[in-house]
Amino acid sequence: MGTDLRKLATRQAIMRKFAQPVAFMELALNFSLLSLGMPRIVPYRLGLTFLLVGGLCSCGKLTPSGLSGNKPIIGANITPIREIKPQQNNQATVYIQGTVSKQAPLIKQRVYQINDTTGKIWVVTNQTNLQEGQQVVFRGKVRYRSIPLAGKEFGEVYLEEE
């Protein structure tokens, strides 16, 4: 009998402690659903609806990737230009982000000089619609062109967009 009284007293204490917040939550739920002109909805149906809508939205492409050079990517693995070295492996793929400062036409491509806060590099690409001052992101392979003149090396590192 002593344990029954203790259980009952514990249960009543818990009910008193949480009665007001539970009543307020029920009132808020009923008010919010009724103010929308909706009858009381079974909670699992509402949860299932949100789950299905969220699942369908996650299947679609909501934002462009930004890898085409038109928009910067936030949080991507961007390499500062000063860290791109001539001795890097020619198969290394890097992402760079910066501002177009110069451009030069080639036969079927264009070359853009990209500046970031750490340096500048030339990028060979098929894109022809970039303007000077535009913020861009490129993904490409690091290349090095050796130009020896009079016993001196005037080669330069550049990026070839993938």
C-alpha positions in Angstrom: 0.0 0.0 0.0 2.9 2.3 0.7 4.3 2.0 -2.8 0.9 2.7 -4.3 0.6 5.9 -2.4 4.1 6.9 -3.4 3.3 6.2 -7.1 0.1 8.2 -6.8 1.8 11.1 -5.1 4.6 11.1 -7.7 2.1 11.0 -10.5 0.1 13.9 -9.1 3.2 16.0 -8.5 4.3 15.4 -12.2 0.8 16.3 -13.4 0.7 19.5 -11.4 4.2 20.5 -12.6 3.4 19.9 -16.3 -0.3 20.6 -16.4 0.0 24.3 -17.3 2.6 23.9 -20.1 0.7 21.0 -21.6 -2.6 22.9 -21.5 -0.9 26.0 -23.1 0.6 23.8 -25.9 -2.8 22.3 -26.6 -4.4 25.7 -26.6 -1.7 27.1 -29.0 -2.1 24.1 -31.3 -5.8 24.4 -31.5 -5.7 28.2 -31.9 -3.1 28.0 -34.7 -5.0 25.3 -36.6 -8.4 26.9 -36.1 -7.2 30.4 -37.0 -6.1 29.0 -40.4 -9.6 27.8 -40.9 -8.6 24.2 -40.6 -10.4 21.7 -38.4 -8.4 19.7 -35.9 -5.9 17.7 -38.0 -4.6 14.3 -36.8 -0.9 15.0 -36.0 0.5 12.1 -37.9 -1.2 13.3 -41.1 0.3 16.7 -40.7 3.8 15.2 -40.0 3.4 12.9 -43.0 2.5 15.8 -45.2 5.6 17.8 -44.2 7.8 14.7 -44.6 6.5 14.1 -48.2 6.8 17.7 -49.2 10.3 17.9 -47.8 11.3 14.7 -49.6 10.0 15.9 -52.9 11.8 19.3 -52.5 15.1 17.5 -51.7 14.9 15.5 -54.9 14.9 18.6 -57.1 17.7 20.9 -57.9 16.8 24.0 -55.9 19.9 26.1 -56.5 22.4 26.2 -59.4 25.8 24.6 -58.5 27.7 27.8 -59.3 30.5 25.8 -60.9 29.9 27.3 -64.3 31.6 30.5 -63.2 28.4 32.5 -62.9 27.9 32.4 -59.1 30.3 31.9 -56.2 29.9 28.8 -54.1 29.7 29.3 -50.4 31.5 26.6 -48.4 33.1 24.8 -51.3 36.7 23.7 -51.2 38.1 26.9 -52.7 41.9 27.0 -53.1 43.6 30.4 -52.6 45.4 31.4 -55.8 48.8 31.8 -54.0 48.7 28.1 -53.0 48.6 27.0 -56.7 52.3 26.1 -57.5 54.1 25.3 -60.7 55.3 21.9 -59.4 51.8 20.8 -58.6 50.6 17.5 -60.2 49.1 18.3 -63.6 46.1 16.2 -62.7 45.3 18.2 -59.6 41.7 19.7 -59.7 41.1 22.9 -57.8 38.3 25.3 -57.3 39.2 29.0 -57.4 37.0 32.0 -56.6 37.7 35.6 -57.6 37.0 38.5 -59.8 37.6 38.7 -63.6 40.2 41.4 -64.1 41.3 40.8 -67.8 40.3 38.7 -70.7 41.8 37.6 -74.0 40.1 35.7 -76.9 41.5 32.5 -78.3 40.2 30.6 -81.4 37.5 28.6 -79.7 38.0 29.6 -76.1 38.7 32.6 -73.9 41.3 33.3 -71.2 40.3 35.3 -68.1 42.7 36.6 -65.5 41.1 35.9 -62.1 42.2 37.9 -59.0 41.4 37.0 -55.4 42.9 38.5 -52.3 46.0 36.2 -52.5 47.0 36.6 -56.1 46.0 36.2 -59.8 45.9 33.4 -62.3 44.8 32.9 -65.9 41.9 30.5 -66.6 41.3 28.9 -70.1 37.6 28.3 -70.6 34.8 27.9 -73.2 32.7 30.6 -71.5 32.5 33.8 -73.5 29.9 35.8 -71.4 32.0 36.8 -68.4 32.5 40.5 -67.8 35.4 42.3 -66.1 34.6 42.9 -62.4 32.3 39.8 -62.2 32.7 37.4 -59.3 33.3 33.8 -60.6 34.1 30.3 -59.4 36.0 27.9 -61.6 36.8 24.2 -61.3 39.8 23.1 -63.3 43.1 21.3 -63.7 46.4 23.1 -62.8 48.7 23.4 -65.8 52.1 24.8 -66.3 53.5 26.2 -69.6 57.3 26.5 -69.7 58.7 29.4 -71.7 62.5 29.5 -71.7 64.1 32.6 -73.1 67.8 33.4 -73.1 68.4 30.8 -70.4 65.7 32.1 -68.1 62.4 30.6 -67.3 59.3 32.7 -67.9 56.7 29.9 -67.5 53.4 30.4 -65.8 50.8 28.4 -64.0 47.3 28.5 -65.4 44.0 26.7 -64.9 42.2 24.8 -67.6 38.5 24.6 -66.8 36.9 21.2 -66.8 
